[in-house]
């Protein structure tokens, strides 16, 4: 929580690990957090 706000969505802008490796940790800490990316970004990550 930051200033009483709850994280609900993470937008992944590109396929570099520093932009997505921490997502599982954030999802464990804040249930219901959704990760979102374009098809191109998903292809880079896969």
Phi and psi in degrees as GROMACS dihedral restraints (atoms count N, CA, C in turn):
[ dihedral_restraints ]
;  ai    aj    ak    al  type     phi  dphi    fc
    3     4     5     6     1  -126.0    20    10
    4     5     6     7     1   120.9    20    10
    6     7     8     9     1    48.8    20    10
    7     8     9    10     1    45.7    20    10
    9    10    11    12     1    62.1    20    10
   10    11    12    13     1    27.0    20    10
   12    13    14    15     1  -112.6    20    10
   13    14    15    16     1   145.3    20    10
   15    16    17    18     1  -105.0    20    10
   16    17    18    19     1   132.9    20    10
   18    19    20    21     1   -70.1    20    10
   19    20    21    22     1   127.4    20    10
   21    22    23    24     1  -122.0    20    10
   22    23    24    25     1   -23.1    20    10
   24    25    26    27     1  -148.5    20    10
   25    26    27    28     1   139.8    20    10
   27    28    29    30     1  -119.8    20    10
   28    29    30    31     1   122.2    20    10
   30    31    32    33     1  -100.6    20    10
   31    32    33    34     1   117.6    20    10
   33    34    35    36     1   -90.6    20    10
   34    35    36    37     1   117.8    20    10
   36    37    38    39     1   -85.5    20    10
   37    38    39    40     1   -26.6    20    10
   39    40    41    42     1  -162.4    20    10
   40    41    42    43     1   172.8    20    10
   42    43    44    45     1   -84.9    20    10
   43    44    45    46     1    18.7    20    10
   45    46    47    48     1   -77.3    20    10
   46    47    48    49     1   136.0    20    10
   48    49    50    51     1   -54.4    20    10
   49    50    51    52     1   -33.2    20    10
   51    52    53    54     1   -67.0    20    10
   52    53    54    55     1    -8.8    20    10
   54    55    56    57     1   -98.6    20    10
   55    56    57    58     1   -11.5    20    10
   57    58    59    60     1  -139.1    20    10
   58    59    60    61     1   -12.5    20    10
   60    61    62    63     1   -61.4    20    10
   61    62    63    64     1   -30.1    20    10
   63    64    65    66     1   -85.4    20    10
   64    65    66    67     1    -2.8    20    10
   66    67    68    69     1   -58.2    20    10
   67    68    69    70     1   -44.7    20    10
   69    70    71    72     1   -58.0    20    10
   70    71    72    73     1   -37.0    20    10
   72    73    74    75     1   -64.5    20    10
   73    74    75    76     1   -45.7    20    10
   75    76    77    78     1   -63.4    20    10
   76    77    78    79     1   -37.7    20    10
   78    79    80    81     1   -68.2    20    10
   79    80    81    82     1   -34.0    20    10
   81    82    83    84     1   -69.1    20    10
   82    83    84    85     1   -36.1    20    10
   84    85    86    87     1   -77.3    20    10
   85    86    87    88     1   -30.4    20    10
   87    88    89    90     1  -130.1    20    10
   88    89    90    91     1    94.3    20    10
   90    91    92    93     1   -60.9    20    10
   91    92    93    94     1   142.8    20    10
   93    94    95    96     1    90.4    20    10
   94    95    96    97     1     0.9    20    10
   96    97    98    99     1   -70.9    20    10
   97    98    99   100     1   129.5    20    10
   99   100   101   102     1  -107.1    20    10
  100   101   102   103     1   135.0    20    10
  102   103   104   105     1   -97.4    20    10
  103   104   105   106     1   134.3    20    10
  105   106   107   108     1  -128.5    20    10
  106   107   108   109     1   140.0    20    10
  108   109   110   111     1  -155.9    20    10
  109   110   111   112     1   160.8    20    10
  111   112   113   114     1   -74.8    20    10
  112   113   114   115     1   165.5    20    10
  114   115   116   117     1   -60.3    20    10
  115   116   117   118     1   -37.3    20    10
  117   118   119   120     1   -64.4    20    10
  118   119   120   121     1   -41.9    20    10
  120   121   122   123     1   -66.6    20    10
  121   122   123   124     1   -41.7    20    10
  123   124   125   126     1   -60.5    20    10
  124   125   126   127     1   -40.1    20    10
  126   127   128   129     1   -63.7    20    10
  127   128   129   130     1   -36.9    20    10
  129   130   131   132     1   -67.2    20    10
  130   131   132   133     1   -36.8    20    10
  132   133   134   135     1   -75.6    20    10
  133   134   135   136     1   -35.6    20    10
